[in-house]
């Protein structure tokens, strides 16, 4: 398993301009999500191919992002303090869909929950949080398209970090070279992971997530 890259100019021609979409890199039965960490956590994760070590805590919520450019927006192309190392984490599609199926919207959605009490009950019972946020271009400009991010805590975070990771790639060197191209506005030379729209297997899950 190794991420394939493509020109950004090709990438934008292969994803929708608007709507809610899970844009992700996938290969076979695996899908990639991204996380950004400080050196000590990232070094341990890459060396041991799992999350953990003396500097990592499973007692807080940890957010995963399947969209590379959304991750770049969040970490400032890996220059924000504590987010200098971006990891590409491979997991199975089955586990990714398990995460999606257990996700609760971070804010109340009347059309989904009917009343706030039902939503609050789900918040207490489930360990995954779901947010749809504006996607961003390489310069950080908001797009009409929405990108998904998922917050994990408790048992599902431990399962993700300790037993479900297929492979961890360190993206830092690649990001450094691409950041330089963004800084010089050389988008015709910029490369990104070859991500496409990921559609969950079950229609009920598609409807719950509101993907279109």
N, C-alpha and C positions, 0 to 999 in steps of 0.2 A: 504494500500500500504506500503510495507516494502521491502527493497532490500534483495535479497537472495545472499549468497556468496558461492563460491566454491574454491577448491584448485587451486592455480596457475598452477600446473602441469596438471590439467584437463582443465583449461581455454585455455592454449596454444594448446591443441589438438583439440579445437573446433573453432578456428579462422584461417583464411588463413595466410600463411607466407609472402605473397607479394601481390602487387596490391593496388588499392585504395578501401577502405572499410569503411563504417560507422559502427563502432563497438560500440554497446550501450546496456544498460540494458532497457528492455521493459517488460511490463506486461499489458495484456489486451489492452486497448486503450491508454495507457500512456507510456511515454518514459522519461528517466532520463538524464539530462545534469548536468555538474559540474561547479562550480565557487569557487574561493578561495578569501577570504577577511580578512581584519584585524578585530580585536575583535569587535569594535563598530558597524561595518556594519553587521557582521555575527550575533551578538546578536540580533540586531533589526530584521533582516530577519527571524531568527528562532522564535522569540517571536511573530511577527506579521504575519508570513507566507506569506511575500511579501517583495519586495525590496523597500528601501526608508529610511526615517529618516534623521536626520540632517547631517550625515556624508557621505551619498550617493549622487552621482550626476547623473542625467539622461542626462547631457549635454556632455557626453563623450562616446566613444565607449566601450562596454563591451563584452568580449569574453566568449562564452560558449563552452564546450567540452563534447561530449557524451562518450568519452573514458576515463575510470578511470586511467589507467596507463599513458596516455598522460598528464592528470591533475597532476599526481604524479611527473612526470618529470618536468612539468612547475613550480610547487610550491615547489619542493625539498622535497616531502613527508611532506609538511606542516611545513617546518622550515624556508622558506624564509620570510624575513621581509614583512609584509603587506599581507601575504598569509598563515597565521597560521591556518585559519579556512576554511575547505573545506565543501561546501554545496552540497548535492544532491538535485537537483530541478526537481520535477515531472511536466511535461506538457503533454498535449494531443498530440497524434501522428498527428492529423490534424493540430495543430498549429506548430509543429515541421516541418511538410512538407511545411507549409506556409513559414516558415523561409527559408527552403532550396530552395523553388521556387523563392524567392526574392533575393537570394544571388548572388553577383557579385564577380568574382575572383579578388583577391587583386592585381594580376599581369596580364598583357596582355596575352591572350591565342589565338593565331592566328586561330587555328582550330575551335574555338568556335565563335569568334567575327568577323572574316574576316578582319577587319581593326581596327586600334587603335581608330579612332573617335567613332565607335559604342561602343567600350568598355568604353571610357571616358564618353560618354552620359549615359550609364548604371550606371557608378560610381556616377554621379551627381543625377540621379533620384532615385536610390534605397538605402535602409538603412541597408543592410546586406552585410557583406564581408565574402568571402570564402577563406580558405587556406587549402591545403593538405600538411601536414608536415610529416617527418619520425616519425613513431610510435617508442616507446622506451620500453625496458624491465625494470624490477624493479630496475636495477642498473643505468638506464639512457642511456644505449647503444642503438644507432640508429638501427632500423630494416628496412628490405626491404619494409615491409608493410607501407602504408601511412594512416595517421589518419586525420580526418577532424576537423577543428575548425571554429567557426562562430562568426563574430563580429556584434553586434547589436548597433544601435544608433537611435536617434529621436523617432518617434511615435511607431515603432515596439519594441524598447527597453522598452518604457513605458507600452506598451500592455503586453509584456512578464513579466515585473517586478511587475505590479500592478493588472492585471486582468486574467492572463493565468496560474498562478502557482497553481497546484493542491495540492502540499505538498512540504515542505522543510525538509530534514533530515540533521542533523549535523553529519558529518562523522569523526570529529576530534578524538574522543576516539578510534574508529576502526583503523584509520590511525596510531595513536601512537603505538598501539600494533603491527601492521604489519610492521611499519618502523623498529622496533627493530629486527624483523626477517630478514629483508633485510640487516641490518647492520651486522648480524652474518651469512649471506649467507645461511639462513635456508629456502631455497625456497620450500622444501618439506612440510613445515608447513605453508607457506604463503597462505593467502586467498585474493581473489579479488571478486568484484561483478560478478555475472553470466551473463556476456555480450555475445552477439552473433552478427553476421552480420545483420544489419538493411538495408532492401531494400526498397527504396521509392516505393510508389504505382504505379506511372505513369512511363511508359517506357521513355517518353520524358525527365522527370526529371532525371532518371537513366543515360540517355545518356549525358545530360548536365553536370552532376556531374562527369561523367567518372568512375562510380563505376563498378568494375569487379570482 
